[in-house]
């Protein structure tokens, strides 16, 4: 258990990004491990969708912790928690989330600067204080723990690249291990972020960034690539179309694309 925490930190190499696969249950965790994933993560959106909730505040801390513990138990891979705003509006509450995250076996978590359930960001000073508290709690743990600080204002349409970089630099100064500003306007902006913050940076490969290759992310200076809820939404896309075909036209042909049972049970038995 302890080795996977230190192994997780070692994966964060700017210019040599690993793929952090966001999964949503033990089956998907085992499948991605079988296919060669080096590390896994929860996804707040994917988790919320599986219980009929919306992302950005739809899941409680207790629910997220129980879900994360289930993912951790599925494989021997390190797991990072997508823990929104730390499930608290104050620094002490975020510090408690860090401690509880370590207790369920997580190797790190992300903390974003969004004042959920609103899309507006926290004021700059409060956002920084929350990261300082999270870092202090992480450093007090008996295990290695990668604390990722997120500036989500670009993705949420609340501020631009300059403000994202200002916040990321402050989060770095506060001690964050990895920085994350999802969905900048362009790959060039992502490269600028990596260059200016000079610290491990996470990139989200979703939307237009799904067309960017790992080699391009590496060239931009990215240290890790996460999927977010995009993989789960891709599955939902298949489910949606299958449901329309079956319930509308009585067409079941999509089921012919199903994985054979022995393939599925093969990776389940392998973990």
C-alpha positions as a Markdown table, in Angstrom:
| # | Residue | x | y | z |
|---|---|---|---|---|
| 1 | Unk | 0.0 | 0.0 | 0.0 |
| 2 | Unk | 2.7 | 2.5 | 1.0 |
| 3 | Unk | 4.7 | 1.8 | -2.1 |
| 4 | Unk | 2.0 | 2.8 | -4.5 |
| 5 | Unk | 1.8 | 6.3 | -2.8 |
| 6 | Unk | 5.5 | 7.0 | -3.5 |
| 7 | Unk | 5.2 | 5.4 | -7.0 |
| 8 | Unk | 2.3 | 7.8 | -7.7 |
| 9 | Unk | 4.5 | 10.9 | -6.9 |
| 10 | Unk | 7.3 | 9.5 | -9.1 |
| 11 | Unk | 5.0 | 9.4 | -12.1 |
| 12 | Unk | 4.7 | 13.2 | -12.2 |
| 13 | Unk | 7.4 | 14.2 | -14.7 |
| 14 | Unk | 6.9 | 17.3 | -16.8 |
| 15 | Unk | 7.4 | 16.4 | -20.5 |
| 16 | Unk | 6.8 | 12.7 | -19.8 |
| 17 | Unk | 3.1 | 12.6 | -19.0 |
| 18 | Unk | 1.4 | 9.5 | -17.7 |
| 19 | Unk | -2.3 | 8.9 | -18.3 |
| 20 | Unk | -4.4 | 9.1 | -15.1 |
| 21 | Unk | -7.6 | 7.1 | -16.0 |
| 22 | Unk | -10.7 | 8.3 | -14.3 |
| 23 | Unk | -12.9 | 5.3 | -13.5 |
| 24 | Unk | -16.3 | 5.0 | -11.8 |
| 25 | Unk | -16.6 | 1.5 | -10.3 |
| 26 | Unk | -14.5 | -1.6 | -9.6 |
| 27 | Unk | -15.2 | -3.1 | -13.0 |
| 28 | Unk | -13.8 | -0.1 | -14.9 |
| 29 | Unk | -10.9 | 0.1 | -12.5 |
| 30 | Unk | -10.0 | -3.5 | -13.1 |
| 31 | Unk | -10.4 | -3.1 | -16.9 |
| 32 | Unk | -8.1 | -0.1 | -17.0 |
| 33 | Unk | -5.5 | -1.9 | -14.8 |
| 34 | Unk | -5.6 | -4.9 | -17.1 |
| 35 | Unk | -5.1 | -2.6 | -20.1 |
| 36 | Unk | -1.9 | -1.1 | -18.6 |
| 37 | Unk | -3.0 | 1.9 | -16.6 |
| 38 | Unk | -0.3 | 3.1 | -14.2 |
| 39 | Unk | -2.7 | 5.0 | -12.0 |
| 40 | Unk | -6.4 | 5.6 | -11.6 |
| 41 | Unk | -8.6 | 8.4 | -10.4 |
| 42 | Unk | -12.2 | 9.0 | -9.4 |
| 43 | Unk | -14.3 | 11.5 | -11.3 |
| 44 | Unk | -16.8 | 13.7 | -9.5 |
| 45 | Unk | -18.9 | 13.8 | -12.6 |
| 46 | Unk | -18.7 | 10.1 | -13.5 |
| 47 | Unk | -19.5 | 9.2 | -9.9 |
| 48 | Unk | -22.4 | 11.6 | -9.7 |
| 49 | Unk | -23.9 | 10.3 | -12.9 |
| 50 | Unk | -23.9 | 6.7 | -11.7 |
| 51 | Unk | -26.1 | 7.7 | -8.7 |
| 52 | Unk | -28.4 | 9.9 | -10.7 |
| 53 | Unk | -26.9 | 13.2 | -9.6 |
| 54 | Unk | -25.3 | 16.1 | -11.5 |
| 55 | Unk | -21.7 | 17.1 | -11.2 |
| 56 | Unk | -20.4 | 20.1 | -9.3 |
| 57 | Unk | -21.9 | 19.7 | -5.8 |
| 58 | Unk | -24.1 | 16.7 | -6.4 |
| 59 | Unk | -22.1 | 14.3 | -4.3 |
| 60 | Unk | -21.3 | 14.6 | -0.5 |
| 61 | Unk | -17.9 | 14.1 | 1.1 |
| 62 | Unk | -19.1 | 10.8 | 2.7 |
| 63 | Unk | -20.3 | 9.5 | -0.6 |
| 64 | Unk | -17.1 | 10.5 | -2.4 |
| 65 | Unk | -14.9 | 8.9 | 0.3 |
| 66 | Unk | -16.9 | 5.6 | 0.2 |
| 67 | Unk | -16.7 | 5.6 | -3.6 |
| 68 | Unk | -13.0 | 6.2 | -3.5 |
| 69 | Unk | -12.4 | 3.5 | -1.0 |
| 70 | Unk | -14.2 | 1.1 | -3.3 |
| 71 | Unk | -12.0 | 2.1 | -6.3 |
| 72 | Unk | -8.8 | 1.8 | -4.2 |
| 73 | Unk | -9.8 | -1.8 | -3.2 |
| 74 | Unk | -10.2 | -2.9 | -6.8 |
| 75 | Unk | -6.5 | -3.0 | -7.8 |
| 76 | Unk | -3.0 | -2.4 | -6.5 |
| 77 | Unk | -2.7 | 0.9 | -8.5 |
| 78 | Unk | -2.4 | 4.3 | -6.9 |
| 79 | Unk | -5.7 | 6.2 | -6.9 |
| 80 | Unk | -6.3 | 10.0 | -6.8 |
| 81 | Unk | -9.6 | 11.5 | -5.7 |
| 82 | Unk | -11.4 | 14.1 | -7.7 |
| 83 | Unk | -12.7 | 15.9 | -4.6 |
| 84 | Unk | -14.2 | 19.1 | -6.1 |
| 85 | Unk | -13.7 | 22.1 | -3.7 |
| 86 | Unk | -12.6 | 19.8 | -0.9 |
| 87 | Unk | -16.2 | 19.6 | 0.3 |
| 88 | Unk | -15.8 | 22.7 | 2.4 |
| 89 | Unk | -15.8 | 26.5 | 2.0 |
| 90 | Unk | -13.2 | 26.9 | 4.7 |
| 91 | Unk | -9.5 | 25.8 | 5.0 |
| 92 | Unk | -10.1 | 23.7 | 8.1 |
| 93 | Unk | -12.8 | 21.7 | 6.4 |
| 94 | Unk | -10.5 | 21.0 | 3.4 |
| 95 | Unk | -7.7 | 19.9 | 5.7 |
| 96 | Unk | -10.1 | 17.4 | 7.2 |
| 97 | Unk | -10.9 | 16.1 | 3.7 |
| 98 | Unk | -7.2 | 15.5 | 3.1 |
| 99 | Unk | -6.9 | 13.5 | 6.3 |
| 100 | Unk | -10.0 | 11.4 | 5.5 |
| 101 | Unk | -8.8 | 10.8 | 2.0 |
| 102 | Unk | -5.6 | 9.3 | 3.2 |
| 103 | Unk | -7.5 | 7.1 | 5.6 |
| 104 | Unk | -9.4 | 5.4 | 2.7 |
| 105 | Unk | -6.2 | 4.7 | 0.9 |
| 106 | Unk | -6.0 | 7.5 | -1.7 |
| 107 | Unk | -2.6 | 8.6 | -3.0 |
| 108 | Unk | -3.7 | 12.2 | -3.5 |
| 109 | Unk | -6.6 | 14.4 | -4.3 |
| 110 | Unk | -7.5 | 17.4 | -6.4 |
| 111 | Unk | -8.9 | 20.6 | -4.8 |
| 112 | Unk | -10.5 | 23.2 | -7.1 |
| 113 | Unk | -11.1 | 26.9 | -6.6 |
| 114 | Unk | -14.9 | 26.8 | -7.4 |
| 115 | Unk | -17.4 | 28.0 | -4.9 |
| 116 | Unk | -19.7 | 25.1 | -5.4 |
| 117 | Unk | -22.6 | 24.7 | -6.1 |
| 118 | Unk | -22.0 | 28.0 | -7.9 |
| 119 | Unk | -19.6 | 28.2 | -10.9 |
| 120 | Unk | -18.0 | 31.4 | -9.5 |
| 121 | Unk | -14.5 | 31.0 | -8.1 |
| 122 | Unk | -13.5 | 31.7 | -4.6 |
| 123 | Unk | -11.8 | 35.0 | -3.9 |
| 124 | Unk | -8.1 | 34.7 | -4.6 |
| 125 | Unk | -6.9 | 34.9 | -1.0 |
| 126 | Unk | -9.4 | 32.3 | 0.2 |
| 127 | Unk | -8.6 | 29.9 | -2.6 |
| 128 | Unk | -4.9 | 30.1 | -1.6 |
| 129 | Unk | -5.6 | 29.7 | 2.1 |
| 130 | Unk | -7.6 | 26.5 | 1.3 |
| 131 | Unk | -4.6 | 25.1 | -0.6 |
| 132 | Unk | -2.2 | 26.1 | 2.2 |
| 133 | Unk | -4.4 | 24.2 | 4.7 |
| 134 | Unk | -4.7 | 21.2 | 2.4 |
| 135 | Unk | -0.9 | 21.1 | 1.9 |
| 136 | Unk | -0.2 | 21.3 | 5.6 |
| 137 | Unk | -2.6 | 18.4 | 6.3 |
| 138 | Unk | -0.9 | 16.4 | 3.5 |
| 139 | Unk | 2.5 | 17.0 | 4.9 |
| 140 | Unk | 1.4 | 15.8 | 8.3 |
| 141 | Unk | 0.3 | 12.4 | 7.0 |
| 142 | Unk | 2.4 | 9.3 | 7.6 |
| 143 | Unk | 2.3 | 8.5 | 3.8 |
| 144 | Unk | 3.2 | 10.2 | 0.6 |
| 145 | Unk | 0.3 | 12.2 | -0.7 |
| 146 | Unk | 0.1 | 14.2 | -3.9 |
| 147 | Unk | -2.0 | 17.4 | -3.5 |
| 148 | Unk | -3.2 | 18.9 | -6.8 |
| 149 | Unk | -4.5 | 22.5 | -6.8 |
| 150 | Unk | -7.0 | 23.4 | -9.5 |
| 151 | Unk | -7.8 | 26.7 | -11.1 |
| 152 | Unk | -11.1 | 25.9 | -12.8 |
| 153 | Unk | -12.2 | 29.4 | -13.8 |
| 154 | Unk | -11.2 | 29.0 | -17.4 |
| 155 | Unk | -13.3 | 25.8 | -17.8 |
| 156 | Unk | -16.2 | 27.5 | -16.0 |
| 157 | Unk | -16.0 | 30.7 | -18.0 |
| 158 | Unk | -15.1 | 32.9 | -15.0 |
| 159 | Unk | -11.6 | 34.1 | -15.8 |
| 160 | Unk | -8.9 | 33.8 | -18.4 |
| 161 | Unk | -5.4 | 32.4 | -18.8 |
| 162 | Unk | -3.6 | 35.2 | -16.9 |
| 163 | Unk | -5.7 | 34.8 | -13.8 |
| 164 | Unk | -5.4 | 31.0 | -14.0 |
| 165 | Unk | -1.6 | 31.4 | -14.1 |
| 166 | Unk | -1.7 | 33.9 | -11.2 |
| 167 | Unk | -3.6 | 31.4 | -9.1 |
| 168 | Unk | -1.5 | 28.4 | -10.1 |
| 169 | Unk | 1.7 | 30.3 | -9.1 |
| 170 | Unk | 0.2 | 31.1 | -5.8 |
| 171 | Unk | -0.9 | 27.5 | -5.3 |
| 172 | Unk | 2.7 | 26.4 | -6.1 |
| 173 | Unk | 4.0 | 28.8 | -3.5 |
| 174 | Unk | 1.5 | 27.3 | -1.0 |
| 175 | Unk | 3.1 | 23.9 | -1.6 |
| 176 | Unk | 0.9 | 22.1 | -4.0 |
| 177 | Unk | 2.5 | 19.2 | -5.7 |
| 178 | Unk | 0.8 | 19.4 | -9.1 |
| 179 | Unk | -1.2 | 22.2 | -10.8 |
| 180 | Unk | -4.3 | 21.9 | -13.0 |
| 181 | Unk | -6.2 | 24.5 | -15.0 |
| 182 | Unk | -8.6 | 22.5 | -17.2 |
| 183 | Unk | -9.6 | 23.5 | -20.7 |
| 184 | Unk | -7.4 | 26.5 | -21.6 |
| 185 | Unk | -8.4 | 28.1 | -24.9 |
| 186 | Unk | -5.7 | 26.3 | -26.9 |
| 187 | Unk | -2.8 | 23.9 | -26.8 |
| 188 | Unk | -0.5 | 27.0 | -27.0 |
| 189 | Unk | -2.1 | 28.3 | -23.9 |
| 190 | Unk | -1.5 | 25.0 | -22.1 |
| 191 | Unk | 2.1 | 25.1 | -23.2 |
| 192 | Unk | 2.3 | 28.7 | -21.8 |
| 193 | Unk | 0.9 | 27.5 | -18.5 |
| 194 | Unk | 3.4 | 24.7 | -18.2 |
| 195 | Unk | 6.3 | 27.1 | -19.0 |
| 196 | Unk | 5.3 | 29.9 | -16.7 |
| 197 | Unk | 4.3 | 27.8 | -13.6 |
| 198 | Unk | 7.4 | 25.6 | -14.0 |
| 199 | Unk | 5.8 | 22.8 | -12.0 |
| 200 | Unk | 4.1 | 19.5 | -12.7 |
| 201 | Unk | 0.9 | 20.3 | -14.6 |
| 202 | Unk | -2.2 | 18.1 | -15.2 |
| 203 | Unk | -4.1 | 18.4 | -18.5 |
| 204 | Unk | -7.7 | 17.4 | -19.1 |
| 205 | Unk | -8.1 | 15.5 | -22.4 |
| 206 | Unk | -11.8 | 16.2 | -23.2 |
| 207 | Unk | -13.7 | 18.2 | -25.8 |
| 208 | Unk | -11.2 | 19.6 | -28.4 |
| 209 | Unk | -8.3 | 18.4 | -26.3 |
| 210 | Unk | -9.3 | 14.8 | -27.0 |
| 211 | Unk | -7.7 | 15.3 | -30.4 |
| 212 | Unk | -4.3 | 16.2 | -28.8 |
| 213 | Unk | -1.9 | 13.2 | -28.7 |
| 214 | Unk | 0.2 | 12.2 | -25.8 |
| 215 | Unk | 3.3 | 13.3 | -27.7 |
| 216 | Unk | 1.8 | 16.8 | -28.1 |
| 217 | Unk | 1.0 | 17.0 | -24.4 |
| 218 | Unk | 4.6 | 15.9 | -23.7 |
| 219 | Unk | 6.0 | 18.6 | -26.0 |
| 220 | Unk | 3.8 | 21.2 | -24.2 |
| 221 | Unk | 5.4 | 20.2 | -20.9 |
| 222 | Unk | 2.5 | 18.3 | -19.3 |
| 223 | Unk | 3.2 | 15.9 | -16.5 |
| 224 | Unk | -0.1 | 14.0 | -16.4 |
| 225 | Unk | -3.1 | 13.6 | -18.5 |
| 226 | Unk | -6.5 | 12.9 | -16.9 |
| 227 | Unk | -9.8 | 11.9 | -18.6 |
| 228 | Unk | -12.3 | 13.4 | -16.2 |
| 229 | Unk | -15.8 | 12.3 | -16.9 |
| 230 | Unk | -15.3 | 12.1 | -20.6 |
| 231 | Unk | -14.8 | 8.3 | -20.7 |
| 232 | Unk | -18.0 | 7.8 | -18.7 |
| 233 | Unk | -19.9 | 10.2 | -21.0 |
| 234 | Unk | -18.6 | 8.2 | -24.0 |
| 235 | Unk | -20.2 | 5.1 | -22.4 |
| 236 | Unk | -23.3 | 7.1 | -21.8 |
| 237 | Unk | -23.3 | 8.1 | -25.5 |
| 238 | Unk | -23.4 | 4.4 | -26.5 |
| 239 | Unk | -26.1 | 3.7 | -23.9 |
| 240 | Unk | -28.2 | 6.6 | -25.1 |
| 241 | Unk | -28.0 | 5.5 | -28.8 |
| 242 | Unk | -28.6 | 1.9 | -27.9 |
| 243 | Unk | -31.7 | 2.9 | -25.9 |
| 244 | Unk | -33.0 | 5.0 | -28.7 |
| 245 | Unk | -32.5 | 2.2 | -31.3 |
| 246 | Unk | -34.0 | -0.5 | -29.1 |
| 247 | Unk | -36.9 | 1.4 | -27.6 |
| 248 | Unk | -37.7 | 3.4 | -30.7 |
| 249 | Unk | -37.1 | 1.3 | -33.7 |
| 250 | Unk | -36.8 | -2.1 | -32.1 |
| 251 | Unk | -33.3 | -2.4 | -33.4 |
| 252 | Unk | -30.9 | -4.5 | -31.2 |
| 253 | Unk | -28.0 | -4.6 | -33.6 |
| 254 | Unk | -25.8 | -2.4 | -31.3 |
| 255 | Unk | -25.7 | -5.4 | -28.9 |
| 256 | Unk | -23.6 | -7.3 | -31.4 |
| 257 | Unk | -20.7 | -5.0 | -30.5 |
| 258 | Unk | -20.7 | -6.2 | -26.9 |
| 259 | Unk | -17.4 | -7.6 | -25.5 |
| 260 | Unk | -17.4 | -11.4 | -25.2 |
| 261 | Unk | -18.0 | -12.6 | -21.7 |
| 262 | Unk | -14.7 | -14.4 | -21.5 |
| 263 | Unk | -12.9 | -11.1 | -22.3 |
| 264 | Unk | -14.7 | -9.3 | -19.6 |
| 265 | Unk | -14.3 | -12.0 | -17.0 |
| 266 | Unk | -10.7 | -12.4 | -18.0 |
| 267 | Unk | -9.7 | -9.0 | -16.7 |
| 268 | Unk | -12.0 | -9.3 | -13.7 |
| 269 | Unk | -10.2 | -12.5 | -12.7 |
| 270 | Unk | -6.8 | -11.0 | -13.4 |
| 271 | Unk | -7.1 | -8.5 | -10.5 |
